């Protein structure tokens, strides 16, 4: 059984450029306020649908606030059969400071 890998924003960015799926497990309000460009919000309600439609062999990057909760979620995805899972070290906070140009908001100004 494979394990997830912890990666810094730079490695996550390289994977995104190769087509990795980014999932954000923060609460809906935080996701709406700002998230990694192209990220999908994932919660207990959307998780079954995501798993049903996902490419189990494609790379998936899990992001949270600071890189702690994403490790549990990444381990869960591995347990569900995903083979290429990453936890974003530093979470969205580090991503936002590293790649401010690659963040977006769902809220209307």
C-alpha positions in Angstrom: 0.0 0.0 0.0 1.4 3.4 -0.9 1.8 6.3 1.5 1.1 10.0 0.9 4.1 12.3 0.6 4.5 15.7 2.2 5.7 18.3 -0.3 6.6 22.1 -0.2 4.7 24.6 -2.4 7.4 24.6 -5.0 7.0 20.8 -5.6 3.2 21.2 -5.5 3.4 23.9 -8.2 5.5 21.7 -10.4 2.9 18.9 -10.0 0.0 21.4 -10.7 1.7 22.3 -14.0 1.7 18.6 -14.9 -2.0 18.3 -14.2 -2.3 17.3 -10.5 -5.7 17.9 -8.9 -5.6 20.2 -5.9 -8.3 19.6 -3.2 -8.8 22.1 -0.3 -10.3 20.7 2.9 -10.7 23.9 4.8 -14.1 25.2 5.8 -16.3 26.7 3.0 -15.9 30.3 4.2 -12.1 30.0 4.2 -12.1 28.4 0.8 -14.4 31.2 -0.6 -12.1 33.9 0.9 -9.1 32.4 -1.0 -7.7 29.2 -2.3 -5.1 27.8 -4.7 -6.2 28.6 -8.3 -8.2 25.7 -9.7 -8.5 23.9 -6.4 -11.7 21.9 -5.6 -13.3 22.3 -2.2 -13.7 18.9 -0.5 -15.8 18.2 2.5 -17.8 15.3 3.9 -20.6 16.0 1.5 -18.5 16.3 -1.7 -16.0 13.6 -0.8 -18.0 10.5 -2.1 -18.7 12.2 -5.4 -15.0 13.2 -5.7 -13.8 9.7 -5.0 -16.3 8.2 -7.5 -15.2 10.5 -10.4 -11.5 10.9 -9.6 -8.6 9.3 -11.4 -7.3 7.0 -8.7 -3.8 7.0 -10.3 -3.5 10.7 -11.0 -1.6 13.0 -8.6 -3.8 14.6 -5.9 -2.5 17.4 -3.7 -4.4 18.0 -0.4 -4.3 21.5 1.1 -5.6 22.8 4.5 -4.7 25.8 6.6 -1.1 25.0 7.7 -0.4 21.5 6.5 -1.6 19.5 9.5 -5.2 18.4 8.7 -4.2 17.7 5.1 -2.0 14.8 6.3 -5.0 12.9 7.7 -7.0 13.6 4.6 -4.2 12.5 2.4 -3.8 9.3 4.4 -7.6 8.7 4.0 -7.4 9.1 0.2 -4.6 6.6 0.1 -6.8 4.2 2.1 -9.5 4.7 -0.5 -7.3 3.5 -3.3 -5.6 6.7 -4.5 -2.0 5.9 -5.5 -0.3 9.3 -5.9 -1.3 11.6 -3.0 0.5 14.6 -1.5 0.0 16.8 1.6 0.9 20.4 1.0 3.4 21.4 3.7 2.6 24.8 5.2 -0.9 24.6 3.7 -2.7 27.4 2.0 -1.0 30.0 4.3 2.5 29.1 3.0 1.1 28.7 -0.6 -0.4 32.2 -0.5 2.9 33.8 0.6 4.9 31.8 -1.9 2.5 32.1 -4.9 0.2 35.0 -4.4 -0.4 35.1 -8.2 -1.8 31.6 -8.0 -4.6 32.2 -5.5 -8.1 33.1 -6.2 -11.3 34.0 -4.3 -14.8 32.8 -4.8 -16.3 35.9 -3.3 -17.6 38.8 -5.4 -15.9 42.1 -4.7 
